[in-house]
Amino acid sequence: MRFTDTVIAGASLLAACCGVWLLHDGTAPGVPPQPSAAEAHGSATATAPVATTASAERDAPALPAARPDRIRIPSIGVDAPLMGLGLTPSGSLDVPPAAARNLAGWYEAGTAPGETGTAVVAGHVDNREGPAVFYALGALHKGARVDVSRRDGTVARFSVDAVEVYDARDFPDEKVYGAAPRPELRVITCGGGYSERTGYQGNVVVFAHLTGAA
């Protein structure tokens, strides 16, 4: 199943959105960082200096298909292995085991990171033990680097185009999961408003495109 053939259901990460750490541990310091309006698509400026060069922002040629092994986002301290994810019976994207705090997953029936199209990586924001792999995802800025190591020995290097947060009831399936004419990446976790009764109310989504390979 490819993203040119289907769109994942928008309730994709509700399983990762319960906020179990915040409910379980009364000493929790608060909800994870959320992206500002300045980091959204169409915003003229970002809230922090863009840590990239003009040449690094240019599109890079697509890479051959190769299974990804690891994702690194240096500016927020992410360095995590990747597991394959499928779909739940309802057609939404599955998530990694909640107990694995430093583990992310990629939709393995779709586009591999670096290929032409939309690759999707997802991970938990927290679990009962505390912050998980993508706790700080909402703190990313435009121009930040995302590296995906692949089994063919290459590293697909992406530059962040936007960071947005959506309410689960208004999740834009096509915008997030739809096919792309160039190699793009989405990194997704839970976010938005938080309720002790229902947990997180939406998702933080990072939009990025391929700018190089190593």
C-alpha positions in Angstrom: 0.0 0.0 0.0 1.5 3.3 -1.1 0.5 6.9 -0.3 -0.4 7.3 -4.0 -3.1 4.7 -3.4 -4.5 5.5 0.0 -4.6 8.1 2.8 -4.3 6.9 6.4 -7.2 7.7 8.7 -6.8 11.0 10.6 -7.2 9.4 14.0 -3.8 7.9 13.5 -2.1 8.6 16.8 -4.9 8.7 19.3 -3.3 5.6 20.9 -0.2 7.7 21.6 -2.2 10.6 23.0 -3.4 9.5 26.4 -0.8 11.5 28.4 -0.3 8.6 30.8 2.8 10.2 32.4 0.9 13.4 33.2 -2.0 11.3 34.7 0.2 8.9 36.5 2.8 11.3 38.0 1.5 14.3 39.8 5.1 15.8 39.7 5.1 16.2 35.9 6.2 19.7 34.9 3.4 20.1 32.3 2.5 19.4 28.7 5.1 19.1 26.1 6.1 22.1 24.0 3.7 23.1 21.2 4.7 24.8 17.9 4.0 28.5 17.6 2.1 30.1 14.7 5.5 31.3 13.3 6.5 27.7 12.5 3.4 27.0 10.4 3.2 26.9 6.6 2.9 30.3 5.1 4.4 32.2 8.1 6.9 34.8 7.0 9.3 34.3 9.9 10.2 31.7 12.5 10.6 32.3 16.2 14.3 31.4 16.2 17.2 31.7 13.8 17.1 29.1 11.0 20.1 26.8 11.5 20.6 26.0 7.9 22.1 27.5 4.7 20.3 28.4 1.5 22.0 25.6 -0.4 20.9 23.1 2.3 17.3 24.0 1.7 17.3 23.1 -2.0 15.6 19.9 -3.1 17.9 16.9 -3.4 17.4 14.0 -5.9 15.3 11.1 -4.6 17.2 8.1 -3.2 16.5 4.4 -4.0 14.1 2.6 -1.7 15.9 1.4 1.5 14.5 0.4 4.9 15.2 3.1 7.5 17.0 2.1 10.8 17.3 5.3 12.9 16.1 8.9 13.2 18.2 11.7 14.5 17.0 15.3 15.2 20.0 17.0 16.8 18.4 20.3 17.8 16.0 18.5 20.2 18.2 15.6 21.2 16.4 12.8 19.3 18.5 9.7 18.4 16.2 6.7 18.2 15.8 3.4 16.3 13.0 2.9 13.9 10.6 -0.1 13.8 8.1 -0.8 11.0 4.5 0.2 11.6 1.3 -1.0 9.9 -2.3 0.0 10.1 -4.9 -0.8 12.8 -8.2 -2.6 11.8 -9.8 0.9 11.6 -7.3 2.0 9.0 -5.3 4.3 11.3 -1.5 4.2 11.7 -0.3 1.9 14.5 2.2 3.1 17.1 5.3 1.7 18.7 5.0 -0.1 22.1 4.2 2.4 24.8 6.8 1.0 27.1 9.7 1.8 24.7 10.4 5.4 25.4 13.2 5.9 22.9 11.6 4.1 19.9 9.9 5.6 16.8 8.3 3.8 13.9 7.8 4.4 10.1 4.9 3.3 7.9 6.6 0.4 6.2 3.8 -0.1 3.6 4.3 3.4 2.3 7.2 5.5 1.1 10.7 4.9 2.6 12.4 8.1 3.8 14.4 9.5 0.9 12.2 8.0 -1.8 9.9 10.2 -3.9 6.7 10.6 -2.0 5.6 11.1 1.6 7.3 9.0 4.3 5.7 8.9 7.7 7.5 8.5 11.1 5.5 8.4 14.3 6.3 8.1 18.0 5.0 8.6 21.5 5.2 11.9 23.3 5.3 10.2 26.8 4.5 7.1 28.7 4.1 6.2 32.4 7.8 6.7 33.0 8.1 10.2 31.6 8.8 12.0 28.3 9.2 9.7 25.3 11.0 10.0 22.0 9.1 12.9 20.5 8.3 14.8 23.7 10.1 17.9 22.3 8.9 17.7 18.7 6.8 20.8 19.1 9.9 22.9 19.9 11.4 22.3 16.4 11.9 25.3 14.1 11.9 25.8 10.4 15.2 24.8 8.9 16.0 22.2 11.6 17.7 19.1 10.3 16.3 15.6 10.5 18.5 12.7 9.6 17.3 9.2 8.8 19.9 6.4 8.6 19.0 3.7 6.1 20.1 0.0 5.7 21.9 0.7 2.4 24.4 2.8 4.4 23.0 6.2 3.3 21.7 8.9 5.6 18.7 10.8 4.2 19.0 14.4 5.3 15.8 16.5 5.6 15.1 20.2 6.3 12.0 21.2 8.3 9.5 23.3 6.3 6.9 23.7 9.0 5.7 22.5 12.3 2.0 22.5 13.0 -0.5 21.2 15.5 -4.0 20.0 14.7 -7.0 19.1 16.7 -7.9 15.4 16.2 -11.4 16.3 15.0 -9.9 18.5 12.2 -6.9 16.5 11.2 -6.0 17.2 7.6 -5.4 13.7 6.2 -4.5 14.7 2.7 -2.2 17.5 3.7 -0.3 15.3 6.1 -0.4 11.9 4.4 -1.1 12.7 0.7 1.3 11.9 -2.1 4.2 14.4 -2.8 6.1 14.9 -6.1 9.5 15.1 -4.2 10.9 13.2 -1.2 9.2 14.4 1.9 8.9 13.4 5.5 6.3 13.7 8.2 7.2 13.2 11.8 4.1 12.9 14.1 3.3 12.7 17.8 0.6 13.8 20.1 -0.1 17.4 21.1 -2.6 20.2 21.3 -4.8 20.7 24.3 -4.7 18.3 27.2 -7.4 17.0 29.4 -7.0 14.7 32.4 -10.1 12.8 31.2 -9.2 12.2 27.6 -5.5 13.0 27.3 -4.0 15.0 24.4 -6.5 16.4 22.0 -4.5 16.3 18.7 -1.2 15.9 16.9 2.0 17.8 16.3 3.2 17.3 12.7 6.6 18.2 11.3 6.8 18.7 7.5 10.2 18.3 5.9 11.8 17.7 2.5 15.0 15.9 1.4 18.0 18.2 1.1 20.8 15.8 0.8 22.3 12.4 1.6 25.5 11.3 3.3 
